[in-house]
């Protein structure tokens, strides 16, 4: 039998399912429709609550892990008193005992475990003919794709097949691309269901395919000679997502002040920035007062020289939301970036030129058009930096475009380094070496 300590972070199922929907009710309410006990899990009527619980767990996991990740990318910077933030700030990601990446790891492990377990259960309901709405299963596939893609984007290695007291084997650094493959397979299945979620599903599949191609640019070593991604599957899905969207495509995990603290968690990035003030936005993006508070957003558009309106709006909304800032997942901005990059790499099947796609992106904020008046790759990198701000994409771009964070020092990790399996898992899982 596995030691008891293993259960402390290996996603205890019933406890995790107490997570309310992201727009859930007051945590003190006695009658919470999303509270489940083990006997409820075989009831097909519980399927929507299972989906709500997974949505909450994925939001909590991303909120927790984005704090150390974005400190390491230089989008955020250490302004508090905890030295483990400074370690990340200067570009050291490989410490398995860093208190913040280690504290976030169990939330990610919980979400990846719940994904597999809940999809298995709800797929069985559908096979039995007892699932009331296919949209519930499509939501589970989507949340699973989000957490698997994000985990592969952030970690060098991970354990995904642990089952409560049964320890799993690590995926292995050379095999992390399989997490993208699973995400894509779930999205394939979701797209095959008639749910009305198709624009978001195609967009997320474009992101997963693109992220897998980025991963290949970084493994087994960083390819800075040919950094551009040109993946036809991602291109096709991006075009499909844009063509199917009846309104601006923007999918987020939404958090509201009535969400219970169980959803937000005590490690969330928004909490660390807007409440605890352990982290702040880097001076690359904002001007600050002497006490570290934001004076203004200062990042300018490289063509107009004016304050970048999207970043200004994003940071303003993020700060106003306090600890309940929404978590962007995918949207039309990223679709245009995927198409622009492929076109720049020479793909003639994107439906336009690099200028067409980058200007479609710029038009969203009424920015002056690109007319060949800047280096195209530099503009692409800048556009990704701004439009994917705080979305878990920046570290790979630092590496493949040889564009290090200004906060990194000589002691930073080698290019291509992401987060390791952390000490909590290492000490509890006998399949891992200390």
N, C-alpha and C positions, 0 to 999 in steps of 0.2 A: 504493500500500500504506500502511496505517496505520502510524504510528511505533511502534516496539517498546514504548515506555512504556505504550501503551494496553493491552497484554496484561497488564500488571502488576495491573490491578484489574478487568478486564472478564471475570471468571469463567472462568478456564481450566478446561475441562471435565474433563480427566483428573485434574488435581491435586485438583479439588474432590471427585471421586468417591472419593478416598482416605478421606473422612470415614467413620468407623465409625458403626454404629447407636448411638443414645443410651445403650443399655444394653450397649455394645460391650465388646470385650476389651481387654486390656492393650496399650498402644500399642507395646510392644516385641515383641509376638508376631509371628512371621514369617508364620504362616498366618492371615491375617485374611480371612474370607470376603467382606468388603465391599470389599476392595481390587480395583479393576478397571483394566484397561488398555483402550486404544481398541478393540482387536479384540473385547473382551468386550461392547461396547455393543450390538451387533446380535444378541446371544444372549438369547432370551426368558427363559432361566433366570436371567439377571442382574437381572431386574426387581425382586425384593425388595431387592437391594442398592442399586439406584438409588433406591428409596423411602427406604431407611435413610439414604443419603447426603444426600438432600434434607431429610429431617427434621433431620439434624445441622446442615446449612447454615442452615436457618431458625432453629433454636435459637441458633446462633452469631450470626446477624444481629440477632435480637431482643435477645439478651443484650448485644451491643455498643451498639446504638442506644438501648436503654432507659436507659443510664447518662446520656447528655447530655439525653435527653428529660425524664426525671424530675427531673433537677437544674433544668431550666428550669421545671417545673411547681411546684416548691416542696415536693414530696413528699420529695425529698432535698435536702441542702445541702452546700456546699463546706466541708470541714474540713482539707484537705491543703495542698499548697504550689503547685499549678499554677493559674495565673491564668485559664486558659481555662475552668476549672470556675466560677470566680467570675463570669465574663462570662455564663454560662448562668444562674447562680444569681440574678442581678439582672434577668433577663428579656430578655437579648439573644440572639436565636436566629439572626439574619440574617447573621452573619459567615461567609462561605464558607470562610475560613481557620481557623476554630476547630479546634484540633488534635484534639479528641475527636469532634466530629461528622464531621470529615473522615476520621479514622481508621476510624470505624464505617461510613461510606458504602460502601466496597468490599465489605464483608460483605453488605450489603443488595443491592447490585448483583449479587453472585455468586448469591445465593439467588433473585432474580427471574429471572436468566438460566437457571439450572439448572431452575427450574420449567417454563419454556416448552419447553426442550430435552427434558427427561425425559418430560413429558406427551406430547409429540409422538412420542417413540420408543415408549412403552408403549401409547399408543393404536394405533400401527401393529401392535404385537404382537397386540392384541385383534382388530383388523380381519382379520389373517391367520389368526386362530384358534389362535395359539400361546401366548397368555397363560394361565398355569396358574390364576391366581386373580384375579378381578375386584377383590378387596379391595386388591390392590397399586395398581391404577389409582385406586381411590377414595381411598386414602391420598395419592397424589400430588395429586389434585384438592384434597384438604383442605389439604395443606401449601401449595399454590399460593394457595388462598384466604386462608390465614393471612398469608402474606407480602405479598400484594397489598393486602389490607385494611389491614394494619398500616402499609405504606408510604404509602398514601393518607391514613391518620390522622396521620402524623408529618411528611410532607414537603409543601412548597408546590409542588414540581415534581420530576420524576424522568425518567431515561432508562431505558426498559425494553426497547428493541428492538435494543440493541447485540449483536453476535455475534462475540466474541473480537476479531479485528482489524478488524472492520467497525463503525464508530461509528454509533450510532443517533441519532435526533432526540429532543429532550425532549418529554414528553407535553404540557407547557404548563400553567400554573397553572389556566387556565379549563377544562381537560380532565381533571383528576385524578380526577373522578368515574368516568371510564371504567375505572379500576383496580378500583373496586367492582363495576362491571358485569361485568368479566371474572371476578372472584372469585365472583360470584353464578352466572354461567354454568357455571363449573367445579363448583360445589356442586349446581346443577341436574343436571348429568351424574352426579355421584357418588350423589345420592339415587336416581337411576334404576337404579343397580346394586344387586343383592341381596347386601349385604355384612355386615349386622349393625351398621353404623356409623351408622344413621339418627338416633338421638338427638343424637349429636355433630354430624352434618352439618346437621340442622335448626337446632340451636343456633347453629352458625357462620354459617349463612345468615341467621338472624335478626340476628346481630351485623352482618353485612355490609350488610344492608338498612337497619338502624338507623344504622350509621355513614355510609352514603351520605346519609341524610336529615339527619344532623347536619352533614355537609359543606355541604349546601344552605343550612343556617342561617348559615353562615359566609362564603358566597360569593354574589355578588361583594363583599358587606360583611356584617358581623356583625349579625344580627337579634336584638337584645336585647329588643325589644318583644314578640316571640312566640317565645321560646326552646324551647318544649316540642316534642318530636318525637312525631308521631302517624302512624305508617306502618303501614298495614294488613298489608302483606306481612310486616313484622317481627313484628307481633302474631300473625299466623297461624302463623308458624314457631316463635315462642316457645312458643305453646300446644302445638303439635305436639311440640316437643322435650320439654316437661315431661310430656306424656301418654305418650310412648313410653319414657321412662326407667324402667327397672326398679329403679334404685338412685339415690342422689343424683348428679345430673349435674355432673361436674367434669372438664374435659379440660385437661391440662397437657402441656407438653413436659418430660419427666422427665430429669433428669441425675443420674448416680450417680458416686461417686468413681472407679470403674474406667473412666469415660469418658476417652478420650484428650484431651490438652490442645488438640488440633486442634478439638474440638467446643466446649469451653468458651471458648477464645480468651483473649487477654491483655487484652481490653477489657471483659469482661462486667461488668454492673452488680453482680452478687453479689461478684465479685472486688474491685471498687473499694470496696465497702462493708465486706465482712467480712475482707478480707485486706490490701489496700493502704492502707485507711483514708483514701483521698482524698475519699470521700463518706460522709455519715452521714444518718440519718433526721432530718427537720426537727423543730424544737422544737414544731411544731404537733402532732406525734404522739408524741414521746418526751421524757422528762426525761433529761438527760445529766449526767455527771460533769464536772469541770473539764477533764479530758483528752479530752473528747468521747465517751467510752464511754457506752453506754446504762445508765442507772440503772433506768429502768422505762418501759413504755408508758403514756402519760398521756392519750390521747384518750378523751373520755367520750361516752356516748350522750346525745343532746339531750333525750330524754324521761325517762330514769331518772336521769341524772346520774352513772351508774356507768361504770367503765372499760369500753370497748367490747370485748366478748370476742372478736369475730372479728379485729379489728385486733391485739389482744394475741397471739392464737394465730398469726396470719400472721407477724408480725414475729419472734416467738420461733422459729418453724420456719425462717424465712428466715436468721436469724443462725446457728442450729445447723447449717444445711446448708453453711456456709462458701461456697466458690466454686461449689458444685454445687446451688444453690437452683433448684427447679423454676420453670418459666415458665408461669404461668396463661394460658390462652387464652380459654376460655369455659365457662360453667356455669349452674346453675339460678339463682344469685343475679342474674346479669345478665338472665336471662329474666324474673324477677319485676320487675326495675327497668324493663325495656322495657314490660311490661304496665302497671305502675303509672303510668309517665309518660304513656302513651297514654290511660289512663283519666282522668288528671288533665286532659288536654287535651280531654276531652269525648267520647272514643271509648266507645260503649256496647257494642262487640263484643269486649271483651277477656276476657269471662267473669267479670267482677267489677268492683268499684269500686276506686278508688285505695286505700282502706283495706284491702280484701281482699288486694290484691297486696302492699302494703307490709308488712302484718302477716304474710303468708306468708313474706316475707323475714325479718322480725324473729323469727318463730317458730323459725327455724333456729338462733338463739342464745338462745332463751328470754328475749327482751327483752319488756318490757311493751308491750301493744298500743297502736297509735295510735287514739285515739277522738275525733279532731277537736281534740285538745288542743295543737296546734302548727300553724304555717303549713305547709300541705301542700307547697308548692314548696320551701321551705327544708328540710323533712325529706327530700324527694326528692334534693336536691343533696347533703345530708349523707350520705344512704344510698349514693349513687353514689361519693362521695369515699372512704368506708370500704370498701365491698364490692368496688370496682374498684381498690383501692390497688396502685400499681406495675404496672398492666396496660395502660398506654398510652392512657388515656381522658381524663385530667384536664385537659389543655390546652384542649381544645374546650369543656369545661364552664366553665373560667375565663372564656373569652371570651363565650359565649352567655348566661351567667347573671350577667355583670358582677361576678365574684367573683375578683379578682386575688390572686395569691400574696402573702403577707406579706413575702416576700423581694425582690419586684420593687421597683425604684427608678424615679425619674422618667425615667431614660434607657432604660427598657424599650422594646421594640418595640410598635408599634401593635397593638391587638386584631385577631386573625385571622392573625397571623404564625406560620408554622411553619418547619421547617428547609428551607434552600435546597439545590440541587445544589451540592456542595462543590468546593473548588479542585482536588483531584486529578482529578476528572472534567472540570472546565472546561479545565484545561491540556492534557489528553490528547485531548479530543473536539473536532474542528474544527467541529462543528455548534453549539458553545456559544461565547458571547462572554465574554472575560475580564471 
